[in-house]
Amino acid sequence: MPEYLAILPLAVGIGIVLGALGSGGAILALPLLVYGAMLPVRQAVAVSQLVVGTAALVGALLQWRSGRLEWKEVLIFGAAGMPATKLGSILADQIEPRVLMLCFAGLVMLAGLRMFQKAGDSSVGKSRVGVSILAGAIVGVLTGLLGVGGGFLLVPALIAFGGLDARRATATSLPVIAVNSLTGAVQQSAQWGAVLGLALSFLGATLVGTFVGLRMGQGASELKLKQALGIVLISVGLVVGVVNLRGV
């Protein structure tokens, strides 16, 4: 039995968080693929893009039926993010893998802090197209560079600059994550194609979790879920940072 099967239950957990919150959990795919499946960093980024993008696409289709998607914001953030994802992929090829993982560690800790601190924030901002375009581009660069979906930035950006409440922002973030991540996955198809069995197994487990998470998100305490995830993200960021700093 392939050793990577041991990480599949954790892939289910990533899908659960993605389905329930629309943000945060998918960022854990990269360290899981690097340290659990022992993939090289760039290959793990490509697999992460495929998995996160497909899971987000399925979640978006299911959320579409609920009527929560705001297509204007999807178009704004998606149009800004797609070309920026290509830029992120180009930058990733120029950066040493250990430096990439250190950048990732910092990003994960930032995501955890935002998730934990803003868990109970229910304020809604006004729609600001210019800032939305900038935020969408930043998320796209991060998707190409580190294989993250960027939902932990997208959801608060949609609330602050898209004028959406938390539920609609969570739903609307999914098609944007899907577009950005699948754009990167297409560009990196040779990388994940070389480990297709792992990629498809990880994807299948994540999709199972996404369906479960969508149901959980309807009744679970969003505040407690976000606080718990924030603590997990901070812990993962610290571990990844320490591991890679030792090799500097």
ZAMARGU-4260 file (C-alpha; in steps of 0.2 Angstrom, whole numbers, plus 5000, padded with zeros to 4 digits):
<rodrens>
0) 5000/5000/5000 | 5007/5017/4995 | 5014/5026/5010 | 5004/5042/5005 | 4988/5034/5009
5) 4991/5038/5028 | 4989/5057/5024 | 4972/5055/5016 | 4962/5057/5032 | 4971/5074/5034
10) 4966/5078/5016 | 4948/5075/5021 | 4950/5087/5035 | 4956/5100/5023 | 4941/5098/5013
15) 4930/5099/5028 | 4937/5116/5032 | 4936/5122/5014 | 4918/5117/5013 | 4913/5124/5030
20) 4922/5140/5030 | 4928/5144/5012 | 4945/5148/5019 | 4960/5143/5029 | 4960/5124/5028
25) 4967/5123/5010 | 4983/5132/5015 | 4988/5116/5025 | 4989/5106/5009 | 5007/5111/5005
30) 5015/5106/5021 | 5005/5090/5021 | 5011/5086/5003 | 5029/5091/5007 | 5031/5083/5024
35) 5018/5069/5023 | 5020/5063/5005 | 5038/5069/5004 | 5036/5078/4988 | 5048/5092/4982
40) 5041/5109/4985 | 5037/5114/4967 | 5028/5097/4964 | 5019/5099/4980 | 5013/5117/4975
45) 5007/5110/4958 | 4997/5096/4967 | 4990/5108/4979 | 4984/5119/4965 | 4975/5105/4957
50) 4967/5098/4973 | 4962/5115/4980 | 4955/5122/4963 | 4945/5106/4960 | 4938/5106/4978
55) 4934/5124/4977 | 4925/5122/4960 | 4914/5108/4967 | 4910/5119/4982 | 4906/5134/4971
60) 4894/5123/4961 | 4885/5118/4977 | 4885/5136/4983 | 4878/5142/4967 | 4862/5132/4970
65) 4860/5141/4987 | 4859/5158/4978 | 4874/5165/4989 | 4886/5169/4975 | 4889/5187/4970
70) 4895/5185/4952 | 4901/5203/4950 | 4914/5201/4964 | 4918/5184/4956 | 4922/5192/4940
75) 4932/5207/4948 | 4943/5196/4959 | 4945/5182/4946 | 4950/5193/4932 | 4963/5201/4943
80) 4969/5184/4950 | 4971/5174/4934 | 4986/5183/4926 | 4993/5186/4943 | 4994/5167/4946
85) 5005/5166/4931 | 5017/5179/4938 | 5017/5169/4955 | 5022/5153/4946 | 5036/5163/4937
90) 5043/5169/4953 | 5042/5152/4961 | 5054/5145/4948 | 5067/5159/4953 | 5066/5156/4972
95) 5075/5142/4982 | 5063/5129/4989 | 5068/5132/5007 | 5065/5151/5005 | 5048/5147/4998
100) 5044/5136/5013 | 5049/5150/5025 | 5038/5162/5015 | 5024/5149/5017 | 5027/5148/5036
105) 5025/5167/5038 | 5010/5167/5027 | 5002/5153/5037 | 5005/5161/5054 | 4997/5177/5046
110) 4982/5168/5041 | 4981/5160/5058 | 4981/5176/5067 | 4968/5184/5055 | 4957/5169/5057
115) 4958/5169/5076 | 4957/5188/5079 | 4943/5191/5066 | 4933/5176/5070 | 4919/5185/5078
120) 4920/5201/5067 | 4903/5203/5058 | 4906/5221/5051 | 4903/5223/5032 | 4912/5237/5022
125) 4907/5246/5006 | 4911/5240/4988 | 4927/5247/4982 | 4932/5240/4965 | 4950/5247/4964
130) 4955/5239/4980 | 4946/5223/4976 | 4956/5222/4960 | 4972/5224/4970 | 4967/5211/4983
135) 4962/5199/4969 | 4979/5201/4961 | 4989/5198/4977 | 4979/5182/4980 | 4983/5177/4963
140) 5002/5179/4965 | 5001/5169/4981 | 4992/5155/4973 | 5005/5154/4959 | 5019/5156/4971
145) 5014/5144/4985 | 4999/5134/4979 | 4987/5141/4992 | 4969/5145/4988 | 4970/5162/4996
150) 4953/5161/5004 | 4960/5167/5021 | 4963/5184/5012 | 4948/5183/5000 | 4934/5181/5012
155) 4939/5197/5023 | 4943/5206/5007 | 4926/5202/5000 | 4918/5208/5016 | 4928/5224/5018
160) 4929/5229/4999 | 4916/5219/4991 | 4902/5224/5003 | 4897/5206/5007 | 4892/5198/5023
165) 4901/5183/5029 | 4890/5170/5022 | 4890/5177/5004 | 4909/5181/5005 | 4912/5163/5010
170) 4902/5157/4995 | 4909/5169/4983 | 4927/5165/4987 | 4925/5148/4981 | 4924/5151/4962
175) 4938/5164/4964 | 4949/5151/4972 | 4944/5138/4959 | 4949/5150/4945 | 4966/5155/4952
180) 4971/5138/4958 | 4966/5128/4942 | 4974/5142/4931 | 4990/5137/4941 | 4987/5119/4940
185) 4985/5119/4921 | 5002/5128/4919 | 5010/5115/4931 | 5002/5100/4924 | 5018/5091/4921
190) 5022/5092/4939 | 5006/5084/4946 | 5005/5073/4931 | 5021/5064/4937 | 5012/5059/4953
195) 4995/5057/4946 | 4990/5043/4958 | 4994/5053/4973 | 4986/5069/4966 | 4970/5060/4962
200) 4969/5051/4979 | 4972/5067/4988 | 4959/5076/4978 | 4946/5062/4981 | 4949/5063/5000
205) 4948/5082/4999 | 4931/5081/4989 | 4924/5070/5002 | 4928/5082/5016 | 4921/5096/5006
210) 4904/5088/5005 | 4905/5085/5023 | 4911/5103/5027 | 4897/5111/5017 | 4884/5102/5028
215) 4894/5106/5044 | 4894/5124/5039 | 4876/5125/5040 | 4874/5121/5058 | 4892/5122/5067
220) 4898/5137/5077 | 4908/5147/5064 | 4916/5156/5078 | 4923/5141/5086 | 4928/5133/5070
225) 4938/5149/5065 | 4946/5150/5082 | 4952/5132/5082 | 4958/5133/5064 | 4968/5149/5068
230) 4977/5140/5082 | 4981/5125/5070 | 4988/5137/5057 | 4999/5147/5069 | 5006/5130/5075
235) 5009/5123/5058 | 5018/5140/5053 | 5029/5139/5068 | 5034/5121/5065 | 5037/5124/5046
240) 5047/5139/5050 | 5058/5131/5063 | 5061/5116/5052 | 5067/5127/5037 | 5077/5139/5048
245) 5088/5125/5054 | 5094/5122/5036 | 5098/5140/5033
</rodrens>
